[in-house]
Amino acid sequence: IIAIMVFVSLFSCGKQAKVFTENDIKIIPQPVEFTLGEGVFKFTENTKFVVNFKDDLVITNILLEKFKNTENWNLEVTKEAPTNNYVEFILDNNLNNEAYQLTVAPDKITISAKDAKGFMYGLETIRQLLPVEIESKEKVSNANWIIPVMEIKDQPRFQYRGLHLDVARHFFKKEYIKKTIDRLAMLKMNVLHFHLVDDQGWRIEIKKYPKLTEVGAFRLDQEDLHWDGRRVTTPEDEATYGGFYTQEDIKEIVTYATAKGIEVIPEIEMPAHVMSAIASYPELSCFETPIGVPSGGVWPITEIYCAGKDSTFEFLENVLLEVIELFPSKYIHIGGDEATKTNWAKCPNCQKRMKTEQLENVEELQSYFVKRMEKFINSKGKSLIGWDEILEGGLAPEATVMSWRGVKGGVEAAKQGHDVIMTPGSHCYFDHYQGPQNEEPLAWGGYTPLSKVYEFDPIVEELSEAEKKHILGGQANLWSEQIQTESHSEYMIFPRLAALSEALWSPKELRDWNYFTNRITSMFKRYELLDINYAKSAYLVTA
Ligand code: TNX
């Protein structure tokens, strides 16, 4: 018995006295700077969070939730600092946006930041310093909630760090969107680009135009959308596959995201990728031929909004008025991609418009379309983003360009003095395969393994220093033609999103693939506890 007691006490002392080395620090994205000290801070049932601001910064304290789950502790948030064992939040207006400094001492932790995101990122870093069991949803026994004494100075390299989710090709429930928001916050990402409209489905309730969701949100079946998967609903069909978010759902998602530091940018596609809208209101197209909501891919996309009729613009303005009410984001994304403009070339209304506006070709007509929408969006105090096709025929004066067909559109836009978000297919398309095709679930094509994402750099060297400042950051795009389930969506996102978060957050000089793979393997244990269906072998494959 004595031997057992000695053993047990040695063991628990050993645990208390754990000495951390640099190799134990497994944070993703990697912080700008950290120095390890001696000793540890230990979270207990009595640990307090001391918040004492004059401003009412909203802080989502992830640790409260985590300790509730794992220990059933209700850790207290107070104004007054106790004598020891507390985490204090200090407002420091000298820090940059989203930056934080973390000082861990044996008796207290301080997190300094100037905004809510900075504080949250400090908390997310503590979460990753804690043992992986902190991610458990159930009570954990015998956990030692210690983190090393250390100092971290951290801030993002880019201000825009996004993930695009296509909820149009396949609809995903709001609960999944909220889960994804949590995961973005965990990786210190700050934008969810919400692709709400496409040919195969209209996903947001618009009160003025109820048919958009009555008709446009449903189609015949869920058949995958590969090139030859074209099936179109007709009025006789039972179109039951699909779904949409009510305005209440959208408010819920946006409120949730805002509290987690995530900006939700709505994308309302135009003039193409809108067959779901034309199926609902045929008068929006040039020739008003009745069409159905397609289940399959429809490239080239010729059924597009008519640019000749003023009623099209009236419709779009009314839609955007409701959208703008729902999304506090500074940005409205209007799509703009892949419009095959053969109908415009034949349509009398479009021809008339081109004459009166002195437009030479259909590219200039698209430019007219986007500029007109930009004027409206700007008049409501918002800024327009579009895919790089909006460069064709001349860019709208204030537009931000999202460069997807490589980086060249982004380079051109930056040279014209426009802001840019880089999202090239080569590095940022999460609908691509991430491993050998015969071992992976069916994907759209392409090959973008983890290592390729990790190499991503939104900055293009040919730009001048002033032009480089226009590159706001980058984003991964998950198109969902082939993705019908949440678990498949998770599989495509993880772990590639972790690689992207480091590419967008950490200083370029710190990038180190071997060190990253070492950290990502330890992150996998967290993903398992969080029920994330990540691609397990992804890190073994290199580009
Ligand atoms: C092109 S990327 C599209 C999407 C497709 C994607 C498939 C972009 C702006 N448009 O509509 O889903 O390719 O990878």
Residues whose N, C-alpha, C, O or C-beta is under 5 A from the ligand:
A	BS01	TNX	D337 W387 W404 W444 W479
